[in-house]
Every structure is written in structure tokens, then in C-alpha cells.
Amino acid sequence: MNKAALSLFAVAGAAAVTALLPGADAPSVSTGSPDATHCFYRAVKATGLYHIMVVRTISLTFTQSNWLTLLANGRTTGSNTLATLVLDNSATNYGVGVRDRGNTSFTGMGPSGTPAKKSLNLEIDYTNAASRLRGYKTLNLNNAYMDESLMREPLYFNVMRQYTVCPHSSFAKLYINGAYWGMWGHGVTSQHSTNRFLAADPGSRGQNGDVDSRMFVEC
């Protein structure tokens, strides 16, 4: 199996537990069973926002009591709901614009029904044009609707990046108003501008660059 695919499965599986060191991008990765008496940790250097061996934590805080309704309305009107975003235990962005997104992934279809978790669009620069999150100004949180493996986009992107220009993808945990919403995969989705995407450096773009759109795929 491709090395990137093997690494991805290691992160996604129960045998891989990742914790972020305070104020740093370098995580400590445990090996073996999370229930084992003894675990071994090693620090690895993360490469910007997207790293195959890093499980990021994204926390969104809404002050509006009807934030769920506002997010749903924003899907059709394009209006955003203000939120505070915290990445891991360090970077904080205020005035982030959030709204639901998607068609079938929002309404559902067939026996799967309507998904409880919705895909989200996050505009980091909604209230401040200069705001970025690790170099990015837009995040798409995708609920991976009808993907029971939860691996479709992360696995595909990490394998294909070995051969051609392709999105980044990894994993993240999502919290909303302190409640845990599950594990998500996160990476680059299709760009608002194809030319800008093709011009991006697939190996390092993001920390110092400015690409329009990113996604976090629910897992």
C-alpha cells in the first residue's frame, strides 16, 4: 500500500492517538493500543495547518441561541453567523463567518435520511480582510455524506498527492460551543479559482501562501 495511505490509516485507527504540545505545531504521537499501560511518545515537526500525522482540534463558539437556525438559513441566503474559532490550544480567530453548505449532503437522500451534521463554510476573513488561519482564509467542513468508510477524500488526496497536484488532507476534531461533534478529516478542496489552485505549491502552500478554499471532511 502507498506510504501516505498507510500513514493515514495509522492516524485514523484506534491504535493512533495524537496530542498537540502546548503552543506548538509539533504533536506527540503514541504508538500501540490507547488502553495499554505504557505508551511511547515522540515529537514530530508538523508542516503548517495540514499534516498527515496531526489530529487538529477546531473549536467554534457561537453566542447566538439560535445559531443552528442561522447556519441553515445562511445556506440559501449566503449570510454568515459570527463565531470565534480556536485551533488546537493556540491560534484564535474572532469574527469568523459560518454558514451551512451543500445540497445532497445537507438534505440527504434515500435510506440514509437527513444527516444530523451539516457541511459548513467558514470565512476566516469575514470581518477582517487580513485575517488568516495558518495562512488560509476559507475553510470548508464537509460531512462526508454517505461515506461509511469516512476515508474517501483523505485517502484519495494523500495517495494522489504523491503523483500530481492534489489537495492536502488529514484529520481534525470538531467542537461547537464546547460539545464534541466528532472526528473530521481536513484538507484542501476545489479552489474558487482553478488558475490559483494550479499555481499553488502543493508541498508548502498555506503557511505563507494564500489559497482560497480548504475543507474538513467529517470522520
C-alpha positions in Angstrom: 0.0 0.0 0.0 1.1 3.6 -0.7 3.1 5.1 2.2 0.7 8.0 2.5 -2.2 5.6 2.7 -0.6 3.6 5.4 0.2 6.7 7.5 -3.4 7.9 7.1 -4.8 4.6 8.3 -2.4 4.7 11.3 -3.8 8.1 12.3 -7.4 7.2 11.7 -7.3 3.9 13.6 -7.8 3.4 17.3 -4.1 2.5 17.7 -3.0 6.0 16.9 -3.5 8.7 19.5 -2.3 12.3 18.8 -1.9 15.1 21.3 -0.7 18.6 20.5 2.1 20.1 22.5 1.1 23.4 24.1 1.6 26.4 21.8 3.3 24.3 19.1 2.7 22.6 15.8 4.7 19.6 16.8 2.4 16.8 18.1 3.3 13.9 20.3 2.2 10.6 18.8 1.6 7.5 20.8 2.1 4.0 19.4 0.2 0.9 20.3 -3.1 0.5 22.0 -4.5 3.6 23.7 -5.6 1.3 26.6 -2.1 0.0 27.1 -0.3 0.6 30.5 2.7 2.1 28.8 2.8 4.3 25.7 5.8 5.7 23.8 5.8 9.3 22.5 7.9 11.1 20.0 7.7 14.7 18.8 7.4 15.2 15.1 7.5 18.5 13.2 4.2 19.4 11.6 4.2 21.2 8.2 1.7 24.0 8.6 -2.0 23.5 9.0 -2.2 20.2 7.1 -0.1 17.3 8.3 -0.9 13.6 7.8 0.2 12.7 11.4 -1.5 15.6 13.2 -5.0 15.4 14.6 -6.0 19.1 14.8 -8.7 20.4 17.2 -11.1 23.0 15.9 -13.4 24.7 18.4 -16.2 27.0 17.3 -18.1 29.2 19.7 -21.4 30.9 18.9 -23.1 33.4 21.2 -26.5 33.3 19.4 -29.0 31.0 21.0 -30.5 30.1 17.6 -27.2 29.5 15.8 -28.3 26.2 14.3 -31.2 28.0 12.5 -29.0 30.9 11.4 -26.5 28.5 9.9 -29.3 26.7 8.0 -30.7 30.0 6.7 -27.2 31.1 5.6 -27.0 28.2 3.2 -29.6 29.7 0.9 -29.2 33.4 1.7 -25.3 33.5 1.8 -25.4 35.3 5.2 -22.9 34.3 7.8 -23.2 33.8 11.5 -20.4 35.2 13.7 -18.3 32.8 15.7 -14.9 32.5 17.4 -12.6 29.8 16.1 -9.8 28.3 18.2 -7.3 25.9 16.5 -5.8 23.4 19.0 -4.8 25.3 22.1 -3.2 28.3 20.4 -4.4 30.2 17.3 -7.7 32.2 17.9 -9.7 33.9 15.2 -12.6 36.3 16.1 -15.4 37.4 13.8 -15.3 34.2 11.7 -18.3 33.9 9.4 -20.0 30.5 9.4 -22.9 29.0 7.4 -24.2 25.6 6.3 -23.3 24.5 2.8 -24.0 21.6 0.4 -27.0 20.1 -1.4 -27.4 16.4 -1.0 -25.1 16.4 2.0 -27.5 18.9 3.6 -30.9 17.5 2.7 -30.0 13.8 2.5 -31.4 11.2 0.2 -32.6 7.6 0.1 -32.4 5.4 3.2 -29.6 7.4 4.8 -32.0 10.3 5.5 -31.2 13.8 6.5 -27.7 14.0 8.1 -27.5 15.4 11.6 -24.2 17.1 10.9 -24.1 19.6 8.2 -21.2 20.7 5.9 -20.0 24.2 6.9 -18.3 27.1 5.2 -16.0 29.1 7.4 -14.8 32.6 6.3 -11.8 33.4 8.4 -11.6 36.9 6.9 -15.4 37.7 7.2 -14.9 40.7 9.5 -11.3 41.4 8.8 -9.9 41.1 5.3 -6.4 40.5 6.7 -7.4 37.5 9.0 -5.9 34.1 8.2 -5.8 30.8 9.9 -2.3 29.4 9.4 -2.3 31.3 6.1 -5.8 30.3 4.9 -8.8 32.5 4.7 -11.6 30.0 3.9 -12.3 26.5 5.4 -14.9 24.1 4.2 -16.1 21.5 6.7 -17.5 18.6 4.7 -19.7 16.0 6.4 -18.6 13.1 4.1 -22.3 12.2 3.5 -22.9 8.5 2.6 -19.2 7.7 3.0 -19.4 5.0 5.7 -15.6 4.4 5.5 -15.0 8.0 6.4 -11.8 7.8 4.4 -12.8 8.7 0.9 -11.3 12.2 0.5 -8.4 11.9 3.0 -7.2 8.6 1.5 -7.6 9.6 -2.1 -5.9 13.0 -1.7 -2.9 11.7 0.2 -2.3 9.0 -2.3 -2.8 11.2 -5.4 -0.5 13.9 -3.9 2.4 11.6 -4.5 1.9 11.8 -8.2 0.2 15.1 -9.1 -1.0 18.5 -7.9 -3.7 17.5 -5.4 -5.4 18.7 -2.2 -3.9 18.2 1.2 -5.9 16.1 3.7 -5.6 14.9 7.3 -7.8 14.7 10.4 -9.3 17.1 13.0 -11.7 17.0 15.9 -14.5 19.5 15.9 -16.1 21.1 19.0 -19.1 23.5 18.8 -19.9 25.5 22.0 -17.9 23.0 24.0 -19.7 20.0 22.7 -17.7 17.3 20.8 -19.1 16.8 17.2 -16.7 14.1 16.2 -13.6 13.4 14.2 -13.2 15.0 10.8 -10.6 14.8 8.1 -9.3 18.1 6.9 -7.6 19.2 3.7 -7.8 21.3 0.6 -11.0 21.2 -1.5 -11.6 22.6 -5.0 -10.5 26.2 -5.3 -12.7 29.2 -6.2 -10.1 29.8 -8.9 -8.7 26.9 -10.9 -5.7 29.0 -12.0 -4.8 29.9 -8.4 -5.0 26.3 -7.4 -2.7 25.2 -10.2 -0.3 28.0 -9.3 -0.1 26.9 -5.7 2.9 25.0 -4.4 1.4 21.6 -3.4 4.2 21.0 -1.0 4.2 24.1 1.1 1.3 26.3 0.1 -0.8 27.5 3.1 1.6 28.7 5.8 2.9 31.6 3.7 0.6 31.5 0.8 -3.0 32.5 0.2 -5.2 29.8 -1.4 -9.0 30.4 -1.4 -10.6 27.3 0.0 -10.0 24.4 2.3 -12.1 21.6 3.7 -12.5 19.5 6.8 -14.2 16.2 5.9 -16.2 14.7 8.8 -15.0 11.3 10.0 
